[in-house]
Amino acid sequence: MALSHKARRRWAMVILLVGLPVYIVLAVTVIDWLGRPGPWVEFAVYVVLGIGWALPFRAVFRGVGRADPGAGDDRR
């Protein structure tokens, strides 16, 4: 079942406003568990975690910034 444009926009907002802050706290916790490794290792971990959070949500974020394709041309 595909999500409507409106539902994808709502889910994108929930993910960004609730899920992303939780994920940031988890990423910082992972770095803390590693015992603050060298700066290049820390940078690599942040890059991997920074890209990794968005991959599962590609379908939700795709096209959210565009106009609703089912809205029609009633805008004036």
Buried (B, 14 or more C-beta within 10 A) or exposed (E): EEEEBEEBBBBBEEBEEEEBEEBEEEBEEEBEEEEEEEEEEEEEBBEEBEEEBEEEBEEBBEEBEEEEEEEEEEEE
